[in-house]
Amino acid sequence: MGDSSIRPLSDVATGLGLPPERLVPYGRDKAKVLPAAPGPEPERGRLVLVSAITPTDAGEGKTTTSIGLAQGLARLGQKACVALREPSLGPTFGMKGGATGGGRARLVPSDDVNLHFTGDFHAVTSAHNLLAALLDNHVHHGNRLEIDPRRVFWRRVLDVNDRALRHVVIGLGGVLQGVPRETGFDITPASEVMAALCLAEDAEDLRRRLERIVVGLTFGKGPVTARDLKATGAMLALLRDALYPNLVQTCEGIPAFVHGGPFANIAHGCSSVLATKTALSLADWVVTEAGFGFDLGAEKFFDIKCASAGLDTAAVVLVATIRALKRHGGVPKASLEVPDPGAVERGLPNLAKHLESIRDFGEVPVVALNRFATDTGDEIAVVRRACAEGGAPFAVCEAFARGGEGAVELASEVLAHAERRSTPFRPLYARSDPPKEKMAKIARHMYGADDVDWTREAERDLGEAIRLGYGDLPLCVAKTQMSLSDDPSVVGRPAGFDVTVRGVLLAAGAGYLVPLLGEILRMPGLPTTPQAERIDLVDGTIVGIA
């Protein structure tokens, strides 16, 4: 359903300099954006990354802050837009709720973006599962490639939190039903197809990435790829429209490219390269986000997305909240709204660690305090003082309550402190570094860990990837978002700890290895009281999507 209060999307596109022939409308308020011409889009804008301190289980408002910052930049006369990730149905119906911002800093039409949107997630799910079906069909019909059913890596995906599907057995019921084997489901944002889509520069780059997806091994332990299964063409056909970025707007009419949906705890956590580069070709300032804390999404933003696509940032905004700092200061969740400047003080080491991590990349950090109604002046003063002592620009952001007007202070700080001429970021590791050295650098610099332990299974997985020729790939670490460590119960800034790699997944199409830390799962489960219980359709209006 459309929202009659928002600007016609054609006006939003015209303001960006997008001609009508580049738009493929999806109703009145959403559109796909076609490329201008063959070849890369010329970049004119500067990129601002929004990340956060270690979050609480409800999130700390990166999307709200990103939208508010773009609206604030527009209030200061800047040509700005946002490039954000698409929400997943997993958290929308699970614990967190929707992911389109909130209050007066939100995307519109919010319900559409949170639910089916333009069908990108469905296309990724279909392409991923088509490859799985072709694989099992090949084994059923004679197995010419001699695929070893015990060494099939490729699981199926679904964009719903469903713990019952983590481990399944397929092919039961006799010879007509296929070859029995153990497998399971991951959530769609963790799909390697999603990552390939998000990192691809164009359709041919996406084709190359899909072709080199390794789905399993032969009986002789050779790799089997999507190309071997002759799956690439059909997968690419399913992804044709999904490859194009989506254009919507914020509630103040600021253009918003919303494209790609990976999670930063189990995937690389960034919106698509195509959306980012399209936005940079049209606006002077592009605000983008990386999921969860800086140790997860932002590290991958630099070491995977920027390194792959040749991107860089003019500034990094680190979002903090009083409630998250209190949580890191030892306050239980039920007491977070009780004023407690002392707890805020005790939580500051977590903020300090993330600021150090930003500087490890040679980037400019600006701290944005996403203000909640329960925050007191004394609590805010604690954070302001700490940032001043640490040499980090600081601004209170009230975008939720006041929209762009409430983000002008933050926008002014970003304009004042952004690099006038972007200097290349410093990668955390060299691509030529051995995988264990890459992991050690991430663990030490991003998490503050002393060392990395590798289980026997992880050693075996890594050895297999190296044997197949993939030892030089970057790492996309899968780790809990709730802690700098790999233990979700450890808050604050832990010290004197190691992290444990319990397995390594090969994502040759995406172009990285995935070390699995601690007990992280790639198919989440629903909480005791899922958000789905509060969602309804009332007189044609969807209600309950937080």
N, C-alpha and C positions, 0 to 999 in steps of 0.2 A: 504494500500500500504506500502511496506517496504521501508527502507532508507538504500541504499547501502553503506553509509559512516560510519555506526555504526558497532560495533563489532558483530560477531555472538553471539547470546544469549547463545549458548552452551559453548562458551569460558568464558562468564561472570559467568555462573553457575559453571563451573569447578574451576574458581578462588575463588569462595566462598566455594568450597568443596561439591557442590551438584552433585551427580551422575546422569547420564542420566535417570535412571529409576524413579527418583522423578519428572521429568519434563513432563508435558502434553503440547506440543507446540500448540500455536494458531498462525499459520503462522510462519514466520522466526524470528520475533523480540518480541514475547510475549509468556508467558507460565504460566500455573498453576503449583504450587509446591505442591506435595503430602507430607504428613507427613512421617517422617523417619520410625517410628514404632509406635505401640500402646503406648499410654502414653505421658506425656509431654516431650518436647524437652529440653535437657540440656542447660542451659544458660551459656554463656561464656563472653558475651560482656557487655559494659556499655551503658546506655541509656541517650541520651541528648534530652531534650524537647525544641522545638522552639515555642515561643508564641510571643505576640506583645502588644504594647500599643493600646489604643483605635483607630481603623483605620478610614481612610477616606472612601468614597464610592467606591474607586477604589482598596482598599486593599493596604497593605504596604509591600508585598513581603516576607511573611513567607516561602512560598514554594521555591521561588528563593533562599532565604537565607539558607534554610534547605539543598537544593541540593548543593549549593555552599560550605556550611560547610563540607559536606561529601567529596566533591571533594578536599577541602583544607586539610582535615585530610589525605586523600590518598596522597597528595603531600608531606606530612610530614612523609610518610612511614607507616601510620596506615592502618589496614584492616578495612574499613568502608563501611557502606551502609546506605540507607535511607528507612524509612517506612512511607509512605504517604497515604493520602486519595484519593479516586477516584473522579474526577470532576463530577459535576452534569450538565445535559443539561440545567437546569434552568438558572444559571448565564452564562453558555457558550453562550446561545442565548439571554441573557438578558442584564444586565448592565456591569457586571464585565469581561465577556469573559472567555477564557480558564483558567485552573488551573494546568498547568504543569511546572510552573517556566517561565523563560524567558531569552533571550540573550544567554549567554554561561553557564547558570545554568538552564538547562531544562531537562525534561524527553523526551526520544525518544522511540517509534514514537509518537510525541506529538498529532497529529491529531487523531490517533486511541485511545489514552488514553482519550482525551477530548470528543470523541464521543461514539461509541458503545463498545469499548474496548473488554473485553472478555464476555460481556453480563450479568455481575453481577447485574447491575441496573434493567435490564429487568426481571431477575429471581426474584428479590425482589418484583418488581411491580406485577408480575404474581402471586407469592405466596400470597402476601397481598390481591390482588383482588379476588383470588380464595376463600379465607376465607370469604370475603364479599359476594360473589355469593352463597356460601354454606349456609350462614346465611339467606339471603333473600329467598333462595330456601326452606330452612327448614320451614320458616314462611308460605310460599305459600302452602306447602304440608301438612297442618294440624297443624303445630306448636306444636309438641309433647312436646317440652321443655318449652312451655308456655312463649316464649320470648315476652317481652313487646316492640312493635315497637317504642314506645315513649322514650324508655330507651336503645336504641342501641348506643354504643360508637364508633363502628368500621366504619370509613369512608374509602373511596377508595383513591388510590394514583396514581399520574402520574408525571413523571420526566420532566415536562415543567412548566414554570411560566404561570399560567392561572387564573387570578382573577375571570373570569366568572364561574369557577367551585367551588368556595369556598362554595356556598350554592346552593343545587339543591333539587328537588323533584323527586323521582323515583317511579316506579310502576304504572304510569298513563296509561290509555288506556283500562281499563276493567279488569275483573277477570283473564284473561289469561296472563296478563302482570305483575302479582305479586301484592304485598300489598303496596299501596302508603305510603310513609313516607318521612320526611325531612332528608337529609344527606348532604354530600359534599365531596370534594377532598382535600387532603394535597399533598405536594410534596414528592416524593419518599424518599429523604434523611431523612424526618421526620417520616418515617414509623417505627413502633415498630418492624417489621420484620427485617429492616435494623439494628436496635440497637441490636436485639437478635443475628443476624449474627456476628456483630462486637465484641460482648462481649463473645460469645461462645468459650469454650476451645476445643471442638471437636463436632462431629456429635451428640453424645448422649446428650451433654450439650445443643446443639441447639434444639434437640427434646424436652427436658424438658422445655426450655424457650418458645417454640412455644405452647406446651400443655397448659401452664398456662396463655396465653393471654386471658384477659377478654374482650369479645366483647359487652357485654350489661348485662341487668338484666331481670329476669323473672317478671311476674306480682306480684309475692310474694317478689320481690326485692332481690332474690338470684342471685349470679354471674353465667354467662354463659361463658364457655371457649371454646377455639378452640378444646380442647379434647372432650368436650361435643358434638360438631358438627362433630366429627370424621374427622377433617380436617388435623390433624398433619402429617400423613403419606404422603399425596399428597403434602403438602407444603414442607416437607423435601425432597421429590423427585425432586421438582422444584429447590431446593436450593443446591442439591448435589454438583455440580461443583462450584457454587458461593461461597461455604464455603472455598474453597482452595485459599490461597493467590496468587496474580499475581506477576510475576517477569518481569521487564523490566530493563532499564538502563538509566543513565544520558548521556548527550552528550559527557562526558569524559569517559564513559564506567564503571561508578560506579554502582554496583547493586542497584536496587530500587524495594522494595516490595510496591505495590500500591493496597490497598484493603480496601473496605468499604467507604461509602460516606455520613456520617451524617454531617449536618450543626451545628455549635456550638451555634448559636443563638436560634435554635428551636429543637435541638437534642444534643447528647453528644459530637459531633464534633471531634472524634478521629478515626484513622485507626484501623483495627481489632486487637484484642488480638492475634489471630493466626499469623498474619503477623509480629507483633512485636516480639513475642516469637521465631518464626522461624528465624528472622533476628538476634536476640540475641544469638541464638545457632550457628550461622555461622560466625559472624563478631566480632571484638574487640570493635567497636564503632557503635552504631545505632542512627541515627538522626531521630527523629520523630517530628510531628507538631500537634498542637491543634488549632482549628479554631478561628478566630477573636481575640479579646483581651484576656489578661490573666484572666479577670473577668468572661469570658464565657468558652471557650474551655479548658483552663488550669485548672480551678477550677474543671471542670467535669473530666478531665484527672486524677487528683489525687483522688477526692472523689468518683468517680464511677469506672473508668477503673482500676487504680492502686489498689484501695481498693478491687475490685472484683477479679482481676487477680494476685495479689501479686507482682506487678511491682514497681520499684522505679527508680529514676533518679540520675545520677552523677552530672548533671548540668542543669540549665535552661537558655536558651538564649532568651533575650527579644529584639525583633526587633523594632527599631524606625526609622522614617524617618524625614528629615527636614520638608517636606511638611505637615506631620501629626502634628508635633509640632507647626508649624505656624497656622494650622487650629485650634488647641487648644489654640493658642495665640490670636485668634480673627480675623485672616486673611480670607477674603472670598475666595471661591474656585477659582475664576477667577484671583486672584492675588498671588497664591501660588508660582509662579516661580520668583517673584520679590525678590531680596535679602533683608532680613530683620532679622538681628541677634536679635533685640529687641523682635520680635514676637516669635522667637524660645525660648528666655528666658521666655516669658510669658506662653509658652506652657509646660514648664518643670514640673509643678506640676502633670500633667497627667502621665508622665514617673515616677515621684517619687512615685505616688500611686501604680503603678503596681510593682515597686521594693519592696515596703512594702508588697504587697500581696504575692510575691514570698517568702519573708522571713517568712511570716506567716506560710508557710508550712515547714519551716526549710530547704529550698533548696538554692543552690548556684546560684545567678544571674550574668549573663554576658550580657552586653548591646552590641548589634550589630547595628550599624548605616548603614542601607541599602542605599548606596549612589546613588543619581541621578545626571545626568549631570549638572543640574542647581544649585546644592548645592555649596555654597562658603566656602572657608577656615574659614572665620570668623564665619559663622553659625555652622560649625562642631566644631569649638573650644569652642563654648558655651556649647554644649552637652558634649564634652570631659571633660571640667572643672567641670561641674555639677556631672558627674559620679565619677570623682576623689574625689570631696568633699563628695560624698555620699558613698564612699568605694565600688563602683561597677566597676569591670573590664570592659574596653571599647575597642571596635575595630571598625574600618571602614571596611565595607564589600563591595567590588566592584565585586561581583560574576557575576552580570548581564553583565558587560562590559569585565571582564577578566577571568571568570570561576574560577576554583580551585585556580589559582595563586592569584586572587583578594580576596580570602577568607582565605589565609594562616595566616594573622594577627589574624583573628577571631579564626581559628582552634588552633593557638598557645595559645591564651587566654583560650580557653576551656580546652586544655590539662594542662595548668598551674594551673587552678583553680578548675577543677573537683575534686569531692571527690575521694580520693584514695580508700577508702572502703565506699561504699554507706551506709549512715545512714538512717534509716527509716524516711520517710516524716511524718509530723504531720498532720493528717486529720483535716479539719476545724471543723468537728462536729463528735460526736459519733453516731453510727447507732441507739443506744437506745434513743437518744434525741427525744423529740416530734417534729413533722413536723414543727410547728410554730417556735420552737426554732432553728431548722436547718436553716429555711429561714431567721430568724433574724441574725444568725451568718454569713451567706453568704452575706446578705445585708450590714451589718456593716463592715465586714472585706474586702470583694471584691469590693463593690461599694462605701463605705464611707457613706451610708445612716444612718439617725438617727433612723428610725423606719420602720415597714412594716404595711401597711393598707390592710385589707382583705374585699373584697366586700361580700355581702350576698350570691351571687352565689358561690364564692370561699369557703366560710365557709361551704356551703352545700356540695360542691364537696369533700372537705377535710373530712367532717364528714362521708360521704358515704365510702370513701376509708378506713378510720379508722374502720368503722363498719364492713367492709368486711375483715379486718385483715391485711391491708397493711400500717399501720401507721409507721412501722419501716423502710420503704424503704428510700434510699437516694433520694435527689432531683436533677432533671435535669431542671434547670430554663430556661424558654423561655423568652428572653428579647432582646431588640434592641442591636445591636452591635455598634451603632454609638455614644453611650454615656455610661458613668459609671452609669448614672441614667436610669430610664425607659422612659425618654423623649428623642427621637433621636435628638432634636434640641439643647440640652444642651451639650456644649463641655467643654474641660478642665478638671478640677477637681472640680466638684460641691460640695457644702457644704450646710448643713441645709436643707436637703430634705428627704422625705419619698418615698418609692416605694409602688406600689399598686398591689396586687395579685387579678386578676379579675376572675380566674378560676383555677381548678386543674384537670389534666388528669391522669388517672391511666394507667401505662404501666407495668403490672405485669410480662409479659414475659421478657421484657428488664430488669426489676428489679428496677424500680424507679417511683417516682411521678413527674409530670411535672407542676409546678406552672407557670401560664401565667401572665407575668407582662406587664402593660401598654397596648399598642395597637398592640403587636406583633402578626403576622399572620403566620400560618403554610403552607399557599399556597401563595407564592409571586406573584406579578404582573409584567408585562413587563414595562420598562420605555418608555418615549415618543419616543425615537429613539433606539430601541433594537439592540444589537450586531448582531442579525440575519439578519438585513438589509445589513450588510457588508460582510456576509459569502457567498462564491460562490465556484463552481467547475470550474476551468479553465484548459483546456487541461489535465484533470485527476488529477490535484492538487487542494487540498482544500486551499482556501485563506480566510483571514479575521478573523480567530480565534485569538483574541488578547492574 
